[in-house]
Amino acid sequence: MLSESKLNVLKQISGDLSRDEAIWASGYLAGIAGGSSITAVLPPLETNTTTQNAVKKITLAYGTETGNSKKLATALAGIVKKKGLQVKLADLSQYKPKDLAKEEFFFVVISTQGEGEPPALAKKFYDYIHENEIDLSGLKYGILALGDSSYPLFCQTGEDVDSRFEILGAQRIIPLKKCDIDYEQEASHWIEHVFETVNKNAVQSTKNALAPKVSTGRKKFQGKVSAIINLNDITSEKETYHIEIETEEALSYQPGAALGVIPFNSKEVVDEIITLTGINSKKQVETAKVTDTVEELLLKHLNISYLLKSVVAQYAKITGHSIPEVRLSLLDLLRIYPVKNADEFEEILQILTAQAPRLYSISSSLEAHGDTEIHITVAKSEFFIDHQKHNGLCSGFLSEFKEGGEIEFYIQEAGHFKLPEADKDIIMIGPGTGIAPFRSFLWERDATGAEGRNWLFFGDRNFVSDFLYQAELQDFLKTGSLTHLDLAFSRDTAEKVYVQHRLEQKAQEVFYWLEGGASVYVCGAKEPMARDVEQTLLTIIQTEGKRSKEDAVTYLEEMELSGRYAKDVY
């Protein structure tokens, strides 16, 4: 017990203490009571000048398909934490939208997929805020949208979330920021803006500090094409290439990851464009993202094969031609609606979008094939315009490589499309080139001796000509690495049979696997394959599990949220 005089002194001192000072004082006294030298290590009361009188915590949420948004959000959270601001990092696939009304500061990093769609794992959150009237009048927010400007609905998901928050009464405290595929510097500036906005009372020196560089840039690898093999028989109407690339530098990736490559345009097409416009092919021209000669810009950096309608409209404005709302190649535009001279064409170069990278599922495994070799599976795309055959730009670019050719690429890890634990079962559904990541899965599980069972549903047109990786799959069956293999060759029977029909035929066993904790993966065409497969899975869950339609939907949604149902579709 304290003496009365000491107690009076303590009361006199503590009466004016703030809550933080009282907590500090209690710790100080506890340290003395414990006989420790805590007084030597306790910080002074005002050590954290950065966040004194500032916001104590923000929430930084991310919605991701391939993992870029998660990686970026994690890096940005680290930056503001170092500045003294508490950050709660949230995955929108797990976040409860009802908690939005409880938030004070809420910031979102979100990507856009396909035709302006939200990431699959963020769709539930996206749908909830659009389908429900929530009072967000107490919420302050900002959105960082990731996208690819070569697509018409650039950053559409970020725009949708931003406008919906505003409609629901939230206060936008920093403008929507839209970032292209090279987003590192802009993201650094955005998080600095976030920090300054929510921490206006911080000392001026902190406010002006530069944010550390966010190290999320793509690492480029140089490789040599060591093998290129057409997997289809000569009687097939298709060409599907197995391409092996060797590197000197060690690679690192997980099964389910993708290889990204930026294709070059046709040299013949570029030469014709230069001839038609009369421009000096060696003239140096500066565009928004790169400076190079006209020839190199057209060959390696700019999209000239299938221009967006907005680019065609800008072309019409510059040239004075009346052009309908269409999508044409640059060469076709120049042939039909020619430029007046080389100077006018130089203006056209400024409106062309950057060549977009193409992603291909990696079909090899580090454990099986080593860290200096990587494989992809590429279907050569062919289409007709006015009865003239054309090849898809990147599939044509890759399929025409010769052994020994040099190629530059990067690796993009999959955010959600990855193997479960080694003892868990998996069901893989991948017709056509959808087989690619599952070849990686099987080689990985075979090489590591994973105990989980593996069931593959594969399909294509004809057994004889289109059974991709047939010998390998049969070997996996013989060794037990592949437990079941169900095949659907649509052109071999009078009535077309697809992978969803094989699923339906094995409904009872499929549901048994699901109930046992198996993960389901779907890879290939989004329409109609992936849609039909999902509908079949819902029917199986409903009928075999004796559930209502609504409960079946919930069952599959819960599988998706837990990572047991993943799609890599295009």
TORMARNU-340711 format. One record per residue (C-alpha): x, y, z. Coordinates in steps of 0.2 Angstrom, whole numbers, padded with zeros to 4 digits, always signed. Layout:
! residues N
XYZ
...
END
This chain:
! residues 570
+0000+0000+0000
+0005+0018-0003
+0007+0031+0011
-0006+0044+0011
+0006+0057+0005
+0012+0047-0010
-0006+0042-0014
-0010+0060-0015
+0004+0064-0027
-0001+0049-0038
-0019+0056-0039
-0013+0073-0043
-0002+0067-0057
-0014+0055-0065
-0029+0066-0065
-0022+0075-0080
-0016+0060-0090
-0023+0056-0107
-0028+0038-0110
-0012+0034-0119
-0001+0042-0106
-0010+0032-0092
-0007+0016-0102
+0011+0021-0103
+0013+0025-0085
+0005+0009-0080
+0018+0000-0090
+0032+0010-0083
+0026+0006-0065
+0024-0012-0069
+0042-0013-0075
+0048-0005-0059
+0038-0018-0049
+0045-0032-0059
+0063-0026-0055
+0068-0025-0073
+0077-0012-0082
+0062-0008-0093
+0065+0011-0090
+0080+0010-0101
+0070+0002-0116
+0053+0011-0115
+0050+0023-0129
+0047+0041-0125
+0028+0046-0125
+0029+0054-0142
+0039+0042-0152
+0026+0039-0165
+0025+0057-0172
+0020+0050-0189
+0003+0044-0183
+0000+0055-0168
-0018+0063-0170
-0020+0052-0186
-0031+0038-0192
-0027+0022-0182
-0032+0009-0195
-0037+0007-0213
-0043-0008-0222
-0035-0012-0239
-0045-0025-0248
-0040-0034-0264
-0050-0044-0278
-0039-0055-0289
-0039-0068-0302
-0021-0071-0306
-0013-0065-0290
-0007-0048-0296
-0019-0038-0285
-0015-0048-0270
+0003-0046-0272
+0002-0028-0275
-0010-0025-0260
+0002-0034-0249
+0017-0023-0255
+0007-0007-0253
+0001-0013-0235
+0019-0015-0231
+0023+0003-0236
+0010+0011-0225
+0014+0000-0210
+0032+0006-0211
+0025+0024-0210
+0016+0019-0194
-0002+0017-0200
-0011+0001-0195
-0018-0009-0210
-0030-0023-0211
-0027-0033-0227
-0043-0041-0233
-0047-0054-0247
-0063-0049-0255
-0067-0068-0258
-0067-0069-0239
-0074-0052-0234
-0091-0050-0227
-0100-0036-0236
-0111-0033-0222
-0095-0027-0212
-0093-0012-0225
-0105-0001-0214
-0093-0003-0199
-0078+0002-0209
-0071+0020-0208
-0057+0020-0221
-0059+0007-0235
-0047+0005-0250
-0048-0008-0264
-0036-0015-0276
-0046-0024-0290
-0043-0031-0307
-0054-0033-0322
-0056-0049-0332
-0062-0054-0349
-0076-0042-0355
-0076-0030-0340
-0080-0044-0327
-0074-0045-0309
-0062-0058-0303
-0070-0074-0300
-0065-0074-0282
-0072-0056-0279
-0089-0059-0289
-0099-0063-0273
-0093-0046-0265
-0096-0037-0282
-0114-0044-0284
-0118-0041-0266
-0115-0022-0267
-0124-0021-0283
-0139-0031-0278
-0141-0023-0260
-0145-0006-0253
-0132-0003-0240
-0130+0013-0230
-0112+0017-0232
-0113+0035-0227
-0100+0033-0214
-0087+0025-0226
-0072+0034-0234
-0065+0025-0249
-0053+0025-0264
-0051+0012-0278
-0035+0007-0287
-0041-0002-0303
-0029-0014-0313
-0033-0018-0331
-0026-0019-0348
-0029-0005-0360
-0028-0016-0375
-0046-0022-0370
-0061-0011-0373
-0068-0012-0355
-0052-0006-0347
-0053-0006-0328
-0072-0008-0329
-0073-0018-0312
-0064-0004-0303
-0076+0009-0311
-0091-0001-0306
-0086-0003-0288
-0081+0015-0287
-0098+0022-0294
-0108+0009-0283
-0099+0015-0267
-0104+0033-0271
-0122+0028-0275
-0123+0019-0258
-0118+0035-0249
-0099+0032-0246
-0087+0047-0247
-0073+0046-0261
-0058+0054-0253
-0046+0050-0267
-0050+0049-0286
-0052+0032-0294
-0035+0027-0301
-0034+0016-0316
-0018+0007-0320
-0012-0002-0335
-0001-0018-0335
+0014-0008-0330
+0007-0002-0314
+0021-0001-0301
+0025+0018-0301
+0007+0023-0302
+0003+0011-0287
+0017+0019-0277
+0010+0036-0280
-0008+0030-0276
-0003+0023-0259
+0006+0038-0255
-0009+0048-0259
-0019+0036-0247
-0007+0039-0233
-0007+0058-0235
-0026+0059-0236
-0030+0049-0221
-0016+0056-0211
-0018+0075-0214
-0012+0079-0197
+0005+0070-0199
+0021+0080-0198
+0025+0089-0214
+0042+0079-0216
+0032+0063-0216
+0019+0069-0228
+0032+0074-0241
+0042+0057-0239
+0043+0047-0255
+0035+0030-0254
+0047+0015-0256
+0047+0007-0273
+0035-0007-0275
+0044-0022-0282
+0030-0030-0291
+0037-0029-0309
+0038-0043-0321
+0054-0052-0322
+0059-0056-0340
+0067-0072-0345
+0077-0076-0361
+0074-0094-0368
+0078-0104-0382
+0065-0115-0391
+0072-0133-0389
+0057-0142-0396
+0041-0139-0405
+0029-0153-0409
+0012-0154-0417
+0002-0165-0406
-0012-0168-0418
-0011-0181-0432
-0009-0175-0450
-0028-0180-0453
-0033-0167-0440
-0041-0151-0444
-0032-0143-0430
-0014-0139-0425
-0009-0140-0407
+0009-0137-0403
+0019-0143-0388
+0033-0131-0386
+0048-0133-0374
+0059-0118-0369
+0076-0119-0361
+0084-0106-0351
+0101-0103-0343
+0093-0094-0328
+0084-0105-0315
+0065-0103-0316
+0053-0104-0301
+0034-0107-0303
+0020-0118-0296
+0009-0129-0306
-0006-0119-0312
+0005-0104-0316
+0005-0096-0334
+0019-0091-0346
+0017-0073-0353
+0024-0068-0370
+0022-0052-0381
+0020-0058-0399
+0029-0049-0414
+0018-0043-0429
+0021-0050-0446
+0036-0043-0455
+0027-0043-0471
+0012-0033-0464
+0024-0021-0457
+0034-0018-0473
+0017-0016-0482
+0011-0003-0470
+0028+0007-0471
+0026+0006-0490
+0008+0012-0490
+0012+0027-0479
+0029+0032-0486
+0036+0035-0468
+0054+0033-0465
+0056+0015-0456
+0071+0021-0447
+0064+0037-0440
+0064+0038-0421
+0046+0041-0414
+0041+0043-0396
+0025+0035-0390
+0017+0035-0373
+0026+0020-0367
+0041+0017-0378
+0053+0026-0390
+0060+0017-0405
+0061+0017-0424
+0045+0016-0434
+0049-0002-0440
+0052-0008-0422
+0037+0000-0415
+0026-0008-0428
+0035-0025-0427
+0037-0027-0408
+0027-0014-0398
+0011-0009-0405
-0006-0018-0408
-0009-0017-0427
-0019-0033-0430
-0037-0030-0423
-0039-0012-0418
-0052-0007-0405
-0067+0003-0411
-0061+0018-0401
-0045+0018-0410
-0054+0017-0427
-0064+0032-0422
-0048+0042-0418
-0041+0036-0434
-0056+0043-0443
-0055+0060-0434
-0036+0062-0438
-0038+0057-0457
-0055+0065-0460
-0063+0049-0467
-0080+0044-0463
-0078+0026-0456
-0092+0015-0449
-0090+0008-0431
-0080-0007-0435
-0064-0016-0429
-0051-0018-0443
-0032-0021-0444
-0021-0006-0447
-0016-0012-0464
-0035-0014-0469
-0038+0004-0463
-0024+0011-0473
-0029+0001-0489
-0047+0007-0488
-0045+0024-0479
-0027+0030-0483
-0018+0043-0474
-0013+0059-0483
+0006+0058-0479
+0019+0052-0468
+0017+0065-0455
-0002+0061-0453
+0003+0043-0451
+0015+0048-0437
+0000+0055-0428
-0009+0038-0430
+0006+0029-0421
+0002+0039-0406
-0016+0032-0405
-0011+0014-0407
-0012+0004-0391
+0002-0006-0384
+0004-0024-0389
-0004-0035-0376
+0004-0050-0368
-0004-0067-0371
-0004-0080-0357
-0003-0098-0359
-0004-0111-0345
+0012-0119-0341
+0011-0138-0345
+0028-0143-0336
+0033-0146-0318
+0049-0140-0310
+0050-0156-0300
+0049-0167-0315
+0057-0156-0329
+0070-0146-0319
+0071-0127-0316
+0079-0123-0333
+0065-0130-0344
+0047-0125-0346
+0033-0131-0358
+0017-0123-0365
+0003-0130-0376
-0003-0119-0390
-0018-0121-0402
-0015-0112-0418
-0030-0101-0420
-0037-0099-0438
-0051-0088-0444
-0058-0081-0460
-0061-0063-0466
-0069-0061-0483
-0065-0079-0487
-0046-0076-0483
-0038-0086-0469
-0029-0078-0455
-0020-0084-0440
-0021-0078-0422
-0007-0066-0419
+0001-0075-0404
-0003-0093-0408
+0004-0090-0426
+0019-0081-0419
+0023-0096-0407
+0019-0110-0419
+0030-0103-0432
+0046-0104-0421
+0060-0115-0426
+0071-0125-0414
+0085-0114-0408
+0074-0098-0409
+0076-0085-0395
+0061-0080-0385
+0057-0068-0371
+0044-0072-0358
+0038-0070-0340
+0030-0081-0327
+0013-0076-0319
+0009-0086-0304
-0009-0092-0302
-0018-0084-0287
-0031-0098-0285
-0028-0111-0298
-0016-0122-0289
-0014-0139-0281
-0021-0143-0264
-0011-0153-0251
-0002-0169-0257
-0015-0181-0249
-0031-0172-0256
-0040-0179-0272
-0042-0168-0287
-0054-0169-0302
-0048-0160-0318
-0059-0156-0332
-0049-0149-0347
-0054-0152-0365
-0042-0147-0379
-0028-0136-0373
-0037-0135-0356
-0026-0151-0353
-0011-0140-0351
-0011-0136-0333
-0017-0153-0329
-0002-0161-0337
+0008-0150-0325
-0002-0156-0311
+0000-0174-0315
+0019-0173-0318
+0021-0163-0302
+0011-0176-0292
+0020-0191-0300
+0037-0183-0296
+0033-0179-0278
+0024-0195-0274
+0008-0186-0269
-0004-0198-0261
-0020-0189-0267
-0030-0197-0281
-0031-0189-0298
-0046-0190-0310
-0045-0182-0328
-0060-0178-0340
-0052-0174-0357
-0061-0171-0374
-0058-0165-0391
-0064-0169-0409
-0057-0186-0414
-0048-0200-0404
-0036-0204-0418
-0031-0187-0422
-0034-0176-0407
-0030-0186-0392
-0017-0174-0385
-0003-0181-0374
-0011-0198-0376
+0005-0209-0373
+0009-0199-0357
-0009-0200-0350
-0009-0219-0353
+0008-0221-0344
+0001-0211-0329
-0014-0223-0329
-0002-0238-0329
+0008-0232-0314
-0007-0226-0304
-0003-0208-0305
-0019-0205-0314
-0033-0214-0305
-0047-0212-0318
-0047-0205-0336
-0064-0201-0344
-0063-0196-0363
-0076-0187-0374
-0072-0186-0393
-0087-0176-0400
-0085-0181-0418
-0083-0200-0416
-0101-0203-0412
-0117-0199-0421
-0122-0189-0406
-0109-0176-0400
-0102-0181-0383
-0093-0168-0372
-0084-0168-0355
-0100-0163-0346
-0109-0178-0353
-0095-0189-0345
-0097-0180-0329
-0115-0183-0329
-0113-0202-0332
-0101-0203-0317
-0112-0192-0306
-0113-0204-0291
-0094-0206-0290
-0091-0188-0294
-0102-0183-0279
-0093-0196-0268
-0077-0188-0272
-0084-0170-0268
-0090-0176-0251
-0073-0183-0248
-0065-0166-0250
-0059-0167-0268
-0055-0151-0277
-0062-0148-0294
-0053-0138-0308
-0059-0133-0325
-0048-0126-0339
-0053-0121-0357
-0066-0111-0366
-0077-0101-0355
-0092-0102-0367
-0100-0114-0368
-0089-0128-0360
-0085-0120-0343
-0103-0114-0341
-0110-0132-0346
-0098-0140-0334
-0103-0129-0320
-0122-0133-0323
-0118-0151-0324
-0109-0150-0307
-0124-0141-0299
-0136-0154-0306
-0125-0168-0298
-0124-0159-0282
-0143-0157-0282
-0148-0174-0287
-0134-0185-0279
-0134-0174-0263
-0153-0173-0263
-0152-0154-0261
-0162-0139-0267
-0156-0129-0282
-0152-0115-0270
-0142-0126-0259
-0133-0134-0273
-0127-0116-0278
-0122-0113-0260
-0112-0129-0260
-0102-0125-0275
-0100-0107-0269
-0092-0113-0253
-0081-0125-0263
-0075-0110-0273
-0072-0099-0258
-0062-0112-0249
-0051-0115-0265
-0059-0132-0269
-0067-0126-0285
-0056-0116-0297
-0058-0111-0315
-0045-0105-0328
-0056-0101-0343
-0055-0090-0358
END
